[in-house]
């Protein structure tokens, strides 16, 4: 074999080897759970990808910044999100979802179903109404399945199975569907616990210490490796009672670099420090990406 032919053959084998390793990596990657706490400013948004590639978005932040984040985390051709969970209809959790619902086909929307007499809520109700109607555009005509979004009102006891991963809805305890709330909806927030193997994550929305007491007094398991700190680090949340029940190793605070609320407050930071909990903040670190193999959680 000539030297030139040998080099060509060697290059061909190298290319095959690269593709083989890429396939092995792709297959291995399926065994991981990815939880991304997105830096969306003074608001909440969490993007989850299960080992079976289901995509779950919890909240959408205060503006369209979430769309940029999703574009960097999802393949360009992927325009479908399996589940969107709205913890409560407040603008810093809800506003970004309007753009998400326009850009992506969402299979399921989960929320409490509570009602409010605010312009933002009326916009949300209108968006829900539109998503539940099958799209009659050119691209939708190629989809043989019903392209309408299914909206489900949830409360404690709802379970979401996603392969080996499971999300348990722990709060609100009562069914709030159709009930009108005049004041803040923080204590009607959906609280969810994500479990994969031996690892677990607790997402607390904006609940206060009042709701935390109800949560702790219930029968649900709360112990979790990672705690999403409630209400961006407000002093009225993340009580000692909750921390003793959850016993997290890591706490994530989703907070804007510039906010007028003083979040996260010194009181919360001190409580977390007293429990020797590692604190990660989006205002300091940007996006916080966690990868779990079911036994260990790696933080990027």
N, C-alpha and C positions, 0 to 999 in steps of 0.2 A: 504494500500500500504506500502510495506516495505521501510525502509530508503534508501536502496541501489537502489530500483526501482525508488523512488522519485528523487534521485540525478541524475539517468540516464535520467529520463523524463525531469527534470529541465535543464540538460545539452543540451538535444535535442532542447528544446524551445529556449535556449540561442543561439544555433547555427543558428536556423531559424531566430531569431531576428537580428543577425549579417548580415545574407544574405539579409534580408529585408531592413535593413538600407543601405547596400551597393547598393541595387537596387534603393532605393530612392535617394541616393547621385548621382548615375550614371545618373538617369533621370533628376535630378536638374542641374547637371553639363552641360547638353546640352544647357542650356539657357545662357551660358557664352561665350564671345569672348576672346580668349587668344592671346596676342601679345608678342612674346619673342624676345628681342634684344640680339643676341648671341655674346658672347665675343670670337671673332675669331682673335684677334690681330688688326693689322693695316689694317682694311678692314671692309666691311659691310656684315651682314647677318641677316635677320629677318624672323622668322618662325611664321606663323599665323594659328590658328585653329579656325574656325568659330563655332557658336552654332550648326550648322548642321554637324559638323565634317569634313568639307572640309579643306584641308591642303594646305597652300600657302607659298612658300619660295621666299623671295625677296633677290636676290644675294647670293653668296656662300663663300665670304671671300677669303683670299689669298692662302689658302692651304686646306689640307684634314681635318682640325680641325672641320669643319662643320659636318662631318659624325659622330663624337663622340657626338656632340650636338644633332643631330637628333635621334640618338639611345637612348639618355636619355629622349627625349620628345615623341617619338613614340613607340607604342607597338612593341615587338620583331617580331611579325608575319606580321606587316604592312610594305609592301615594295612598296607602291604606294603613290605618291604625286600628288595632283590634278593640281596645277599650279606652275610653276617656272617663276619668273619675273627677267630678267637680266636688270638692270637699264642702264648699258653701258658696252661695252667690254673692260674693264681695268682689269688687273690681280688681283687687290686687291678686286674686286667684282666678278670676273669670275672664277678664278682658282679652287676654291673649288667645282664648279658646275660639273666639269668633273667627279669627284668621285661620286657625287650625281646621275648623269645620268647613271653611270655604276651600281650603287647599287639599285637604285629605278626606278620603272616604273613611268614616268612622263606623265600625260595625255596631258597637254598643256604647251608650252613654249611661253612666251610673251616677246618681246623685240622690239627695234626700227627698226631693219633690216639694220642699217648702216654698211658700210664696211670699213675695215682698212687693210693696207698692213703691218701687223706685224705677227711674228710667232704665238703669242698667239691667234690672231684672226683666222688665218688659222686652228689652232687646234679646235677652237670653231665652225667654219664653217663645219669642218669634223665631229665633234660630233653631230651637228644638222642634218647632212645628215644621219648619222647612226640611230639616234633616230626616224626618219621619216619612217624607214623601219620596217615592222613587224618582231618580233623575231621568229626564226624558231627553238627554242630549245624545249626540252621535256616538260618543265613546261608551255611554251606558247601554246602548243598543247591542253591544257585543257581549255584555255581561248577562249570562242566562240566569243568574241568581238575583233575588230581590235586592236592589241596591239601597233600600231604605235603611236608615239607622234605627236600631231598637233602643228605646229609652226605658230604663228600669229604675224605679225608686227603691232605694235600699235602706236598711237599718241593721241593727245588731242581729247576727245570725246568718247573714248572707255570706256565702263562700264562693270564691272564684277559683276554679281549678285550671291551671295552665301547665299541663304535663306534670313534672315533678315539683313545680312551684305552686303555692297556694296562697291566696289572699283572703283573710278573714276580716269582715266588717265588724267592728266592735262597738261602734257608736255612730249615730244616736241610738239609744236603747229603744225608744218608741218609734212607731211609724209616723212620720211627719208629712206624708204626702197630702198636699192640698191645704195644709194649715198655713195661715198667714202670720207673718212675724213683722212687727212694726219697727223694732229696734235692731241692733246688730245681731247677726246670725252666727257669731263665733261659737257659742255653746251648742249649736246644732250641727257642728262640723262632723263630717265623716272621719272617723278614726279607723285606720286599717293596719293590719299586721301581715307582713309578707314573710313566708317561711319557705326556705329551700334547704333541704337536708338539715344540718345542725345550725344553720345560720338563719337569723331573723332580723327584720327591720320593722320599726313602729313609726307610722306616719300620723301625726297628731293634728294637722291643720292649724287652726287658730284657737283651739279650746283653752279655756281659763282653768284655774285651779278648782273652780266649782265643778266643772265637768270632769276634771281629773279625779276628783273624789268619787264621783259616780262610777267612773271607769274602773278604779281600783277596787271598789266595793262589789263589783260584779264577779261573775264566775269565769270570765275569760282569762286565758294565759296572756300575760303582758311582757314577761321577760324577753328582752331582745338585745342583740349585739349592737344595733345602731338605732339611735333615737333621732327622729327629725324634731328638733325643738319647736314647741308650739309658739305661734304668733310672733315669729321672728326674734324671739328672745325677750318678750315683754315680761316685766316683773310680776305680772299677775298670772303667769303660767309657769310650767316646769317646776312644780312644787316638790318639796322633799318627799312627800308621800308618793308621788308618781315615780321619782327617781329610785326610791327604795323598792318599788314594785317591778320596775323595768330592768334595773341594774345594767344599764348599757355600758359598753366599753368605749363607744364613740358617739358623740353628739354632733349633728349637723345643724347649723343655723343658716337659714336662707334669709338674707338681709341685704338691703341696698347700702352701698358705700356712703351715699348721702341720704339721710332720712331725718325727719324732724321729731321722731319719737324717742330718740336716744336708744334705739335697738342696736345690738343686744344690751340689756341693762346690766349694771354692775352686780345687782342682786342675783340674776340668773347665772352670770359667769362665776360668781362666788359659789353658788350651790353646786354647779357642775365641778368646780375645782375641789370642793370639799369631798366629793365622791370619787375623785381621781379619774374623771372622765375626760378623754381626749376630745377637744373641741375643734371642729373644722367650720370655717365661715366662708360663705360665697363672696362676701365683700372683700375678703383678703386673698382668697385662693382662686376665685372664679368658679368654673364648673368643678364639681367634686364627683369623680367617677369611681365606683366601686365594682369589683368583680368577685363573685363568689363561686367556689367549686362545690359548695355544700358543706364544707368543713372549715375553710378559711376565707377571709375577706381581704382582698388586696385593694389598696386605695391609691388612686392615681391623682 
